[in-house]
Amino acid sequence: MRSRLFVAMLVAGGLLVVAGNTQLFHAAFTSKPQCVDHLKAKGPTGTYQAAKSAC
């Protein structure tokens, strides 16, 4: 009986993890972060911006 409950809890926990990450996977595969406008010169604080644009 205890082992059945333990297995059921493991399965339920795994399903919760998968369900919780579904939105993250969707956003990762449908967004296009490489197409955001950015500067190629030194920034206002003296740090460099992105090296090259992919768009």
mmCIF file of the C-alpha atoms, coordinates in Angstrom:
data_MODEL
# 
_entry.id   MODEL 
# 
loop_
_atom_site.group_PDB 
_atom_site.id 
_atom_site.type_symbol 
_atom_site.label_atom_id 
_atom_site.label_alt_id 
_atom_site.label_comp_id 
_atom_site.label_asym_id 
_atom_site.label_entity_id 
_atom_site.label_seq_id 
_atom_site.pdbx_PDB_ins_code 
_atom_site.Cartn_x 
_atom_site.Cartn_y 
_atom_site.Cartn_z 
_atom_site.occupancy 
_atom_site.B_iso_or_equiv 
_atom_site.pdbx_formal_charge 
_atom_site.auth_seq_id 
_atom_site.auth_comp_id 
_atom_site.auth_asym_id 
_atom_site.auth_atom_id 
_atom_site.pdbx_PDB_model_num 
ATOM 1  C CA . MET A 1 1  ? 0.000  0.000  0.000   1.00 0.00 ? 1  MET A CA 1 
ATOM 2  C CA . ARG A 1 2  ? 2.774  2.443  0.903   1.00 0.00 ? 2  ARG A CA 1 
ATOM 3  C CA . SER A 1 3  ? 4.731  1.791  -2.277  1.00 0.00 ? 3  SER A CA 1 
ATOM 4  C CA . ARG A 1 4  ? 1.606  2.394  -4.361  1.00 0.00 ? 4  ARG A CA 1 
ATOM 5  C CA . LEU A 1 5  ? 1.044  5.727  -2.688  1.00 0.00 ? 5  LEU A CA 1 
ATOM 6  C CA . PHE A 1 6  ? 4.697  6.658  -3.172  1.00 0.00 ? 6  PHE A CA 1 
ATOM 7  C CA . VAL A 1 7  ? 4.563  5.820  -6.889  1.00 0.00 ? 7  VAL A CA 1 
ATOM 8  C CA . ALA A 1 8  ? 1.296  7.741  -7.287  1.00 0.00 ? 8  ALA A CA 1 
ATOM 9  C CA . MET A 1 9  ? 2.855  10.782 -5.616  1.00 0.00 ? 9  MET A CA 1 
ATOM 10 C CA . LEU A 1 10 ? 5.924  10.569 -7.866  1.00 0.00 ? 10 LEU A CA 1 
ATOM 11 C CA . VAL A 1 11 ? 3.750  10.392 -10.973 1.00 0.00 ? 11 VAL A CA 1 
ATOM 12 C CA . ALA A 1 12 ? 1.608  13.315 -9.800  1.00 0.00 ? 12 ALA A CA 1 
ATOM 13 C CA . GLY A 1 13 ? 4.713  15.369 -9.022  1.00 0.00 ? 13 GLY A CA 1 
ATOM 14 C CA . GLY A 1 14 ? 6.174  14.616 -12.457 1.00 0.00 ? 14 GLY A CA 1 
ATOM 15 C CA . LEU A 1 15 ? 2.955  15.681 -14.142 1.00 0.00 ? 15 LEU A CA 1 
ATOM 16 C CA . LEU A 1 16 ? 2.961  18.929 -12.172 1.00 0.00 ? 16 LEU A CA 1 
ATOM 17 C CA . VAL A 1 17 ? 6.525  19.685 -13.264 1.00 0.00 ? 17 VAL A CA 1 
ATOM 18 C CA . VAL A 1 18 ? 5.686  19.022 -16.920 1.00 0.00 ? 18 VAL A CA 1 
ATOM 19 C CA . ALA A 1 19 ? 2.523  21.121 -16.725 1.00 0.00 ? 19 ALA A CA 1 
ATOM 20 C CA . GLY A 1 20 ? 4.394  23.961 -15.031 1.00 0.00 ? 20 GLY A CA 1 
ATOM 21 C CA . ASN A 1 21 ? 7.078  24.078 -17.722 1.00 0.00 ? 21 ASN A CA 1 
ATOM 22 C CA . THR A 1 22 ? 4.711  23.955 -20.708 1.00 0.00 ? 22 THR A CA 1 
ATOM 23 C CA . GLN A 1 23 ? 4.408  27.742 -20.850 1.00 0.00 ? 23 GLN A CA 1 
ATOM 24 C CA . LEU A 1 24 ? 8.183  28.139 -20.689 1.00 0.00 ? 24 LEU A CA 1 
ATOM 25 C CA . PHE A 1 25 ? 8.701  25.730 -23.601 1.00 0.00 ? 25 PHE A CA 1 
ATOM 26 C CA . HIS A 1 26 ? 6.045  27.523 -25.630 1.00 0.00 ? 26 HIS A CA 1 
ATOM 27 C CA . ALA A 1 27 ? 7.663  30.916 -25.057 1.00 0.00 ? 27 ALA A CA 1 
ATOM 28 C CA . ALA A 1 28 ? 11.134 29.581 -25.837 1.00 0.00 ? 28 ALA A CA 1 
ATOM 29 C CA . PHE A 1 29 ? 10.128 28.116 -29.181 1.00 0.00 ? 29 PHE A CA 1 
ATOM 30 C CA . THR A 1 30 ? 7.788  30.875 -30.409 1.00 0.00 ? 30 THR A CA 1 
ATOM 31 C CA . SER A 1 31 ? 9.642  34.044 -29.414 1.00 0.00 ? 31 SER A CA 1 
ATOM 32 C CA . LYS A 1 32 ? 12.374 35.642 -31.496 1.00 0.00 ? 32 LYS A CA 1 
ATOM 33 C CA . PRO A 1 33 ? 14.719 37.330 -29.000 1.00 0.00 ? 33 PRO A CA 1 
ATOM 34 C CA . GLN A 1 34 ? 17.468 37.668 -31.631 1.00 0.00 ? 34 GLN A CA 1 
ATOM 35 C CA . CYS A 1 35 ? 15.341 40.216 -33.518 1.00 0.00 ? 35 CYS A CA 1 
ATOM 36 C CA . VAL A 1 36 ? 15.312 42.908 -30.812 1.00 0.00 ? 36 VAL A CA 1 
ATOM 37 C CA . ASP A 1 37 ? 16.773 46.275 -31.814 1.00 0.00 ? 37 ASP A CA 1 
ATOM 38 C CA . HIS A 1 38 ? 20.064 47.007 -30.078 1.00 0.00 ? 38 HIS A CA 1 
ATOM 39 C CA . LEU A 1 39 ? 23.126 49.233 -30.314 1.00 0.00 ? 39 LEU A CA 1 
ATOM 40 C CA . LYS A 1 40 ? 26.450 47.998 -31.673 1.00 0.00 ? 40 LYS A CA 1 
ATOM 41 C CA . ALA A 1 41 ? 28.595 50.733 -30.112 1.00 0.00 ? 41 ALA A CA 1 
ATOM 42 C CA . LYS A 1 42 ? 29.589 51.431 -26.527 1.00 0.00 ? 42 LYS A CA 1 
ATOM 43 C CA . GLY A 1 43 ? 26.628 51.920 -24.259 1.00 0.00 ? 43 GLY A CA 1 
ATOM 44 C CA . PRO A 1 44 ? 25.989 54.871 -21.950 1.00 0.00 ? 44 PRO A CA 1 
ATOM 45 C CA . THR A 1 45 ? 27.770 53.171 -19.053 1.00 0.00 ? 45 THR A CA 1 
ATOM 46 C CA . GLY A 1 46 ? 30.839 52.354 -21.159 1.00 0.00 ? 46 GLY A CA 1 
ATOM 47 C CA . THR A 1 47 ? 29.937 48.704 -21.624 1.00 0.00 ? 47 THR A CA 1 
ATOM 48 C CA . TYR A 1 48 ? 29.555 47.135 -25.046 1.00 0.00 ? 48 TYR A CA 1 
ATOM 49 C CA . GLN A 1 49 ? 26.210 46.093 -26.431 1.00 0.00 ? 49 GLN A CA 1 
ATOM 50 C CA . ALA A 1 50 ? 25.367 43.006 -28.546 1.00 0.00 ? 50 ALA A CA 1 
ATOM 51 C CA . ALA A 1 51 ? 28.027 42.036 -31.084 1.00 0.00 ? 51 ALA A CA 1 
ATOM 52 C CA . LYS A 1 52 ? 25.856 41.525 -34.170 1.00 0.00 ? 52 LYS A CA 1 
ATOM 53 C CA . SER A 1 53 ? 22.230 41.473 -35.169 1.00 0.00 ? 53 SER A CA 1 
ATOM 54 C CA . ALA A 1 54 ? 20.682 38.278 -36.523 1.00 0.00 ? 54 ALA A CA 1 
ATOM 55 C CA . CYS A 1 55 ? 17.845 40.082 -38.321 1.00 0.00 ? 55 CYS A CA 1 
# 
